[in-house]
């Protein structure tokens, strides 16, 4: 790595931020630690434009740690529906209760205490502490990794331990002791708006003159993508057992795929649907049709869903006694977390 003054990022990034950085994001207005924390969790693996409406609805319903800690997880997941990566919502809710119990409802300022919160990694913790308390701590989210790997021409997948260690070292060396919050926002903004994944806009970039990746013509191929691997495909049946106005939903286990969300009863492909549904759920249906397969992509596999639609002929009393089963009213739905493909199927049922 070239350690000449020109490779130091802070002066140029701060100058660029002053006239071109984003300063009107909803969580920037008062630098409230709670708002920044919620936004940072939502922004993990999700773009700003997608997050903004979810953030506003979430903060309107849960304006502070105390209200979130007191809230019901079903409602938290309901407000998260469509944002994906639902473990983030479950961790946010758990962390709010920890903050209420261990920190008097105030977001901690100590880095180690922030690290200890569920769902908060090193970069997220540093971002919160930098934005809210102007701590000179390095951050290393996806946007920052892209800027650094291109500028310093670092090869190798950034998710690998050796490359990540090198990126943390460079990030720490370039984090200034003054205006740390603005610097953190500046480098994130540069990655999000200029040094973008495809077709980076090098001409207006304040770091273009010293970007080693650009000089080598490698700005488009960096960062190095992760190793390719073939994703397996899983197949399931989702049974849409419907009365006139309602459909049967089941609460999923708290961990695993769509943990804590509500979904249709599931059966393995090839199952004899009507007898299996009666045996497992106490619902007798007349199958009316099978819809086209719906594919949902996870990070590690594809899920092919075959929706089976049927009219309810009889239901056992035990459904009303089971807290993990509910007759979900299609026309007057209550607030509960739904997996994205389930929400789409419900919309189609309506």
N, C-alpha and C positions, 0 to 999 in steps of 0.2 A: 504494500500500500504506500502511495506517495503521501508524505506528511507535509508537503509544502503548504504555505498559507492559503493557496488557491483551492486546496481540497477541503478546507474547513467550510462547513455548510451553513452555520448559523447566520453570519452577517448577510449573506445573499438571500437566504430563505426568509429571514425576518423582514428584509427590505421588500421582498416580493409579497409577503403576507400583508404588509401594511397597505398595499394598494390592490391586491388581487385575492387575498384569502377570504374564506367564508367567515362572516361575523354575525349572521342573522339566523343561525340554526336555533331551534326553540330551546335547547338545553344550554345554550351559551349565554342567555340573557342575564342570569343572576349568578351563574357558577355555583348553584346549590349542589352540594355533594350528592344528595339523593337523586336529583334530576340527571346529573352527569353519570352516576352509577347505572341508573336504568338505561340511559342512552347507550352507554358503552357495552352493556350486556346485549342490548338489541342489535348493536352494530357488529357484533361478532358474526362474521360470515354473511352479513347482510348489508346492502347498500343504503346510503343515507336517504335517497328518495323513497325507498320502500319503508324505511323505519319511521319517517316523520309522522304520517297519520296514525300509525300504531302507537307511537310515543305520546301523541296528544291525547288520544282516547284513554290510554293507560293512566297518565298523570291526572286527567280529569276525574277518573274514578278513584285512584289511589294517589293522592297528592303528597304523601309523606310516608316515612318508614312505618309509623304507628298504624296508619290505615292499611298499609299493605300487610303488615304482620297480623293484623286482626282479620284480614280478608279471607275468604274461602278460596281454596286452591282451584276449585271448579271455575270460579269467576275469573281468577288470574289466567287460567288456561283458555277460557273463552275469549278474553281480550287478546290473547296471543294467537288465536286461531288464524292461520294463513301466513304467519310469520316464520313458522318452521323451527326446527331444532328446539323442541319443547323442553328438553332438559334445562335450557336456559331459564325458562319461566319457573320450573320447579325449584331450581337453585336460588333464583331471586327471592322466591317466597320463603324458602328455608333461611336464607341469609338475613332477610328482614326480621325474622323471629329471633335470630341470634343477636342482631344489633339491638333489638328491643330488650332482650334478656341480659346481655353482657355489657352493653354500652349505653344504656339509658335512652335508647331510641335515637342516638346521634351517631352519624357515620364516623368510624374511627379515623384518626389521622396517622396512626402508627402503621408503617408499611407492613410489618409482620402480622398485625391484626387484620389488615385488609387482605393479605395473602390467604389468611385462614378462612375467609368467607367462601362458601360453596360457589363454584362457578367463576371465581375471580382468579385469573392467572397473573403472572408477573407483569405482562404488558398492560393488561386492563387495570391492575392496581396502580401502576406507575402513571397511567393516563389520568386516572381519577385524582391522584395526589398532585400531579402537575397542573391540571386544569383548575382545581379548586383551591390549592394551597401554594401554587407556584413552586413546587418542589423540583429540583433539577435532577429528575430521574429519567433515564432513557426509556423510550417506548419502541415496540417492535411488532406492530400489527401488520397485516398483509400489505397495506399501502406503503408502509415504511420499508418493509423488506424489499419491495419492488424498486423503490428509489435507490436504496443502498446497493443492492446487487448490480443494478445498472451503472450507477455512478462509479463504483469501485471495481466493476467488472469481476464479480465473484461468481464462479461457476459452481455447480452442485445444487441439488435440491435444498431450498432454505429450510425445509422441515427436517433435514438430517441434523444430528447432534453437532458434528464439527462445523458445518456451515452456520448453524444457528449461533453457536458460541462466538464465531468470528463476527457475525452481524451484531450481536450484543456488545462486543468490544468496540466496534466502530460506532454504534449508536451512542454508547457512553462517552466516547472521545469527543463526539460532536455536539453533545447536549450542553448548552451554555448555562452558566450559573445565574445569569440574569435573563428575564423574559422567557423563562422555561415553558410557561403555559402557551405563550404565543408560538414558540419554536415547535412545541409538540403539535399544535394545531396546524402550523405551516407545513411541516413535512407530511402530515397526514393528508392535508388538502392538496399538496403537490401530487401525491400519488393517486388521489381520487379524481383529480380534474385535469392534470397535465401529463404526468408520467403514468398514463393508463395502460391497462394490460395489453390491449391491441391498438396498434397505430399510435404510439406515444407522440405527443405534440412537442417535439424537441425545440422548434424555433422560439416559442415564447418562454421556454424553461430557463429559470435563473441559474441553473447548474450546467447548462449545455456545454459551456466552454471547457469544463474540466471533467465531463462525463466520459469515463474510460470505455464504457460499453458503447456509447455513441461513436467515439473515435475509431473503435474497431468494427463498427457496423453491426454490432450485436445487440442493440437495444431492443429489437423485436424478439430475439430468442431468449433473453434473460427476463426474469429469473428462470433457471432450469426447472422444467416441469417435474412433477413426481414420477417415480417409476410407473410404467403402464402395467396394469393388471386387469385381467378379465373379470368383470363383475358376474357373480352367479345370479340366477333368476329364481325367485320363489314364487309360488302360485297358491292363491287361496280363493275360497268362495266367501263372499259377503252376502248374508241373507237379509233381505229387506222385507221383514214380516210386518205387513201393514193392515191396520184397521181402516176405517173411513178417514180419520183425521190424524192418526198417530202411527208411529213405527217403533219397533223394539230396538233399544240401544243397550249396550253393555259397557260397563266401565272397565278399562284395561288395567292390568297390574301396574303398580307404581313405578316399576323400572322396566327397561326394555323399550321396544318400538312403541312410540306414542304413549309412553307411560303416563297413567292417570287420565288420559283422554277417553272420550266416549266414542264407541264405534259400533258397527253392526255385528251381530253374532257371526263368528267365522267357523268355517268347516274346511277340511282338507279336500282338494280336488278328487272327484270320484265318489264322494260320500253320497249316500242315499239321503237327500236333504230332508224330506218331510219326517221320516222316522227319527233321524238324528236330532232334528230341532225339537221334536216332542220329548225325546228321551233326555236331552241335556238342558232344555230351557222350559219345558212344559207348555210349548206353543205348537198347535196344530195348524198347518197352513195348506192351502191349495196353490201350487206353483202356477203362476200365470205366464211368466216369460223370463228369459235370461238376457241380460244386456251385454253390449260389447265390452270386451276386456278393457280395463283401465290400468295403465302402467303408472306406477309411482316410483321415482328414483331416489334411493338413499345413497349415502356416500360409499357404502360397501356392497350394495346389491340392488337389483331391480325387483320390484314387487308387482306381479301381474294379478289384478283383482278381477274376478268374474262375479258381477252382481246378479243375484238371483232374486226375483221379485215374486212375492206370494201374498195372497189374501188370508188373513187370520180367520180360522173357523172356530177355534177354541183356545182358551189360555187357562193355565192352572193358577190357583190362588197364590202359589209360592212366589210368583213374579212380584207381587205387591209387597212381599215380605223380604225381598232381597234388595239391599241397598245398592248393589252393583248392576241392577237391571231397572230400566225405566221405559215407560211408554212416552215417547217424545212427540209432543204435539207439533205437527208440521206447520200449522197456521198461526200458532201462538207459542213459538219456541222460547224456552227459558235459557238462562245464561249458563252454558257449560262448554268446556273445551272440546273441540271436535278436530279430528285429523283432517287434513286438507282434502283428500279424496272423499272422505265421508261427507264433508260439507258440500262438495260438488254433487254428490249423489242425492243428498237431501234436497238441494235446490232443484234438481231434476224431478224428484218425486213430487215436489209442490206444483 
